[in-house]
């Protein structure tokens, strides 16, 4: 059996926080971004792929690099998170139109070309885009892992979403320390 190549998937961390629940998510997103940065360093050190999947702010003429630049130029959490999670040379990205990073994106093709079988999902929000992506990942038979501290959400809905993923076996939900010991 071929050894599983892990990839880190970072979902929707480049944002202007211009949605109704933004104030509830901002503190968790900022906290999660530090944990995601730790994971990204680890993946890069091991030569494993780091992939960004991000909404395009409903601006179909903006590419990923422009999206990152807009966040870097925006004061507050948007800029702080973008500074922590700036893509590095060799990283990959896909723009997504809806919740799942798989829906209407080339993510499946990219993962196949890279030989990825283990997908470590991080980002925001747990109760929406993370959950949708994990269910789609599981349906495609990826070994799907969510690092608990590397996911932001809206309070108790975050915990409920992570429990749903674990209970349904759509993803293994691990603590950061546990994942890093692997």
C-alpha positions in Angstrom: 0.0 0.0 0.0 1.3 3.5 -0.9 2.2 5.7 2.0 -0.2 8.5 2.6 1.0 12.0 1.8 -0.6 14.5 4.1 -1.7 18.0 3.0 -2.8 20.9 5.1 -5.9 22.6 3.9 -6.5 26.1 5.2 -10.1 27.3 4.6 -11.3 30.9 4.4 -8.8 32.5 6.7 -8.4 35.4 4.3 -11.5 37.5 5.0 -12.7 41.0 5.6 -15.0 39.9 8.3 -17.9 41.6 6.6 -20.5 39.0 7.4 -23.2 39.3 10.1 -21.6 37.0 12.6 -18.1 38.4 12.2 -17.7 39.8 15.7 -18.4 36.3 17.1 -15.8 34.7 14.9 -13.0 37.2 15.0 -11.4 36.2 18.3 -11.5 32.5 17.5 -10.1 33.1 14.0 -7.2 35.1 15.4 -6.5 32.4 17.9 -6.8 29.6 15.4 -4.5 31.4 12.9 -1.6 31.0 15.3 -2.2 27.3 15.5 -2.6 27.0 11.7 0.7 28.8 11.3 2.4 26.2 13.5 0.9 23.4 11.3 1.9 25.2 8.1 5.5 25.5 9.3 5.5 21.8 10.1 4.1 20.8 6.7 6.5 23.0 4.8 9.5 21.6 6.9 8.5 18.1 5.9 8.0 19.0 2.2 4.2 18.3 2.5 1.7 20.5 0.6 0.0 23.5 2.1 -3.2 24.4 0.3 -5.4 27.5 0.7 -9.1 27.3 -0.2 -10.8 30.6 0.1 -13.9 32.4 -0.8 -13.4 35.1 -3.4 -15.5 37.7 -1.6 -18.1 37.3 -4.4 -15.6 39.2 -6.6 -15.2 37.0 -9.6 -12.5 39.2 -11.0 -10.1 39.0 -8.0 -7.5 36.3 -7.9 -6.0 34.7 -4.7 -2.9 37.0 -4.5 -5.2 40.1 -4.7 -7.4 38.6 -2.0 -4.4 38.2 0.3 -3.2 41.8 -0.5 -6.6 43.2 0.3 -6.6 41.5 3.7 -3.0 42.6 4.4 -4.1 46.2 3.7 -7.2 46.0 6.0 -6.8 47.0 9.6 -7.5 44.7 12.5 -8.0 41.0 12.5 -8.0 40.6 8.7 -4.5 42.0 8.5 -3.2 40.2 11.6 -4.4 36.8 10.3 -3.1 37.5 6.7 0.3 38.4 8.1 0.5 35.1 10.1 -0.8 32.9 7.3 0.8 34.5 4.2 1.3 31.9 1.5 4.9 30.9 0.9 6.5 29.9 -2.4 5.5 26.4 -3.2 2.1 26.6 -1.5 -1.1 26.0 -3.5 -4.5 27.7 -3.6 -8.0 27.3 -5.0 -10.8 29.8 -4.9 -14.2 28.4 -3.9 -17.6 29.7 -4.7 -19.5 28.0 -1.8 -19.0 26.2 1.5 -17.1 23.1 0.6 -13.5 23.4 -0.7 -14.4 20.6 -3.1 -17.5 22.1 -4.7 -16.8 23.5 -8.2 -13.0 23.7 -7.5 -10.0 21.8 -8.8 -9.1 20.6 -5.3 -9.7 16.9 -6.1 -7.5 17.0 -9.2 -4.8 18.9 -7.3 -4.8 16.3 -4.4 -4.7 13.4 -6.9 -1.7 15.0 -8.7 0.1 15.6 -5.4 -0.6 12.0 -4.2 -2.4 13.2 -1.1 -4.5 10.7 0.8 -4.5 12.4 4.2 -6.2 15.8 4.4 -5.7 18.0 7.5 -8.5 20.5 7.5 -8.2 23.9 9.3 -9.7 27.3 9.1 -13.2 28.7 9.5 -16.0 28.3 10.2 -16.4 24.9 11.9 -20.2 24.9 11.5 -20.2 25.7 7.8 -17.2 25.5 5.5 -15.2 23.1 7.6 -18.1 20.7 8.1 -19.1 20.8 4.4 -15.5 20.2 3.3 -14.9 17.3 5.8 -18.1 15.5 4.6 -17.0 15.9 1.0 -13.5 14.8 1.8 -14.8 11.7 3.6 -17.1 10.9 0.7 -14.0 11.0 -1.5 -12.3 8.5 0.9 -9.5 10.8 2.1 -8.2 10.2 5.6 -9.6 13.5 7.0 -8.3 15.1 10.2 -9.4 18.3 11.9 -7.0 19.9 14.4 -9.4 21.2 17.0 -7.4 24.4 17.9 -6.8 25.2 14.3 -10.6 25.7 13.6 -12.6 28.8 14.3 -16.4 29.0 14.7 -19.2 30.6 16.5 -19.1 29.5 20.2 -21.1 26.5 21.0 -21.9 25.8 17.3 -18.2 25.2 16.8 -18.1 22.5 19.5 -21.3 20.9 18.1 -19.9 20.8 14.6 -16.6 19.2 15.8 -18.6 16.6 17.7 -20.7 15.9 14.7 -17.6 15.3 12.6 -16.1 13.0 15.2 -19.4 11.1 15.8 -20.1 10.6 12.1 -16.5 9.6 11.5 -16.4 12.1 8.7 -13.1 13.3 10.3 -10.9 12.5 13.2 -10.8 15.5 15.5 -7.4 15.7 17.2 -5.7 18.1 19.6 -2.8 20.0 18.1 -0.3 18.4 20.5 -1.5 15.0 19.6 -1.2 15.7 15.8 2.3 17.2 16.2 3.5 14.0 18.0 2.8 11.9 14.9 
